[in-house]
Amino acid sequence: MSVTADLCKWAADLAREQLEELPRRWKHTQGVARQAEHARGVVDDPDLLVAAAWLHDIGYAPDLVQTGVHAVDGAQFLAGLGVSDRLCGLVANHSCACVEARHQGVMIRWPDERTALRDALWWADMTTTPNGAVVDVQRRINEVFERYGPNHVVTRSVAEASDALIAAANRTERLLADPIQV
């Protein structure tokens, strides 16, 4: 799949096809895509940001689960469709997924690009509740802790990654406040 003007529509359609049967996950995904739309002006490839937002949680689709780390499962599925390594990397590494992958003993084969686009994806994910509402990043982190409980691998991973998640969100919010910096 080449990056084209149709990328966002393709990603939205694919996400709907895979996640619509998971209503809460689908609402979250729609909210993340809406947030990503707000950050278009602060990244080098706005369509790629929005496409990654649509696809970031595709690995939760029951038919796509392989490793149990949704970010990796989603990226592997997308790689099988022939999408770009950059899009696969954004999905595989979204919201500091490397921490959960390490806890689960799963390797991520795509590098974390550590760019404003990556930060904007993390921001969009970490400022969107499971029901698709906008929330600040600290409340979202707290919501994850409450939803999963203290001993779950996701809770431990988000706790370990919280400084990186907050830093990425803060960088994006600074760019949104002053897009001249881009």
Residue pairs with C-beta under 8 A, 6 or more apart in sequence:
1 7
1 10
1 81
1 82
1 83
1 84
2 84
3 45
3 47
3 48
3 84
3 87
5 47
7 47
7 48
7 50
7 51
8 47
8 50
8 51
8 54
10 51
11 50
11 51
11 52
11 54
11 55
12 33
12 54
14 54
14 55
14 58
15 26
15 29
15 33
15 54
15 55
15 57
15 58
16 26
18 58
18 61
18 63
18 64
19 25
19 26
19 29
19 57
19 58
19 60
19 61
20 26
21 61
21 62
22 60
22 61
24 130
24 131
25 57
25 60
25 130
27 130
27 131
27 132
28 57
28 128
28 129
28 130
28 131
28 132
29 53
29 54
29 56
29 57
30 132
31 128
31 129
31 131
31 132
31 133
31 134
32 53
32 54
32 56
32 57
32 124
32 125
32 128
33 50
33 53
33 54
33 124
34 128
34 132
35 53
35 123
35 124
35 125
35 127
35 128
35 134
36 49
36 50
36 52
36 53
36 120
36 121
36 124
37 50
38 124
38 176
39 49
39 120
39 123
39 124
39 172
39 175
39 176
40 46
40 49
40 50
41 179
41 182
42 116
42 120
42 172
42 175
42 176
42 179
42 182
43 49
43 115
43 116
43 117
43 120
43 182
44 115
44 116
44 117
45 117
48 86
48 87
48 90
48 117
49 117
49 120
49 121
49 124
51 87
52 87
52 90
52 91
52 94
52 117
52 121
53 121
53 124
53 125
55 74
55 78
55 87
55 91
56 71
56 74
56 90
56 91
56 94
56 95
56 121
56 125
57 70
57 74
58 64
58 74
58 77
58 78
58 91
59 65
59 69
59 70
59 71
59 72
59 73
59 74
59 75
59 76
59 77
59 91
60 70
60 74
61 77
64 73
64 74
64 77
65 73
66 72
66 73
66 76
67 73
67 76
67 104
67 106
68 104
68 106
69 97
69 100
69 101
69 104
69 106
71 91
71 92
71 93
71 94
71 95
71 97
71 100
71 101
71 108
72 92
72 97
72 101
72 106
72 107
72 108
74 91
74 92
75 88
75 89
75 91
75 92
75 108
75 110
78 87
78 88
78 91
79 85
79 88
85 110
86 113
88 110
89 110
89 111
89 112
89 113
90 113
90 117
90 118
90 121
92 108
92 109
92 110
93 108
93 110
93 111
93 112
93 113
93 118
94 121
94 122
94 125
95 121
95 122
95 125
95 126
95 161
95 165
96 122
96 157
96 158
96 161
96 164
96 165
97 108
98 108
98 112
99 157
99 158
99 160
99 161
100 153
100 154
100 157
101 107
101 108
103 153
103 156
103 157
104 153
112 118
116 171
116 172
116 175
116 182
118 168
119 168
119 169
119 171
119 172
120 172
120 175
122 165
122 168
122 169
122 172
123 137
123 168
123 169
123 172
123 173
126 137
126 140
126 141
126 165
126 168
126 169
127 134
127 135
127 136
127 137
127 140
127 169
128 134
128 135
128 140
129 135
129 140
129 143
130 143
130 147
135 143
137 165
137 166
137 169
138 166
141 158
141 162
141 165
141 166
144 154
144 155
144 158
145 155
145 158
145 159
148 154
148 155
149 155
158 165
174 181
175 181
175 182
